[in-house]
């Protein structure tokens, strides 16, 4: 079971969800290789590009992000995604715990449209994620 009791996690989550701040992502990492305690290691305002840069190839992490996209010239939508990151150089024992810990994380970072499994930084490119968000949203006005 993952430990997500740090109040900073909920504060960062509320910050990303708030329309009153520019913060659009947060990143949770384990305190150490042997710990099951998660903590906020960074937040940002630079979208998925900035989030991708913050990911470590040697770690397993969880990220929560707000993604804005246009449906047409008149409207913009914002949706939330949960990223389960397993870097290509992540240790085997950490990888083994991810499926169990992911369910714990989903209880805290609970409102999201899609889950994105990331193993390479290209998995977090914005265009394919927006396509998935449009499909998850039900209405597609441009045939995507």
Secondary structure by P-SEA (a helix, b strand, c coil): ccccccaaaaaaaaaaacccccccbbbbbccccccccccccccccccaaaaaaaccccccbbbbbbbbbbccccbbbbbbbbbbcccccccaaaaaaaaaaaaaaaaacccccbbbbbccccccccaaaaaaaaaaaccccccc
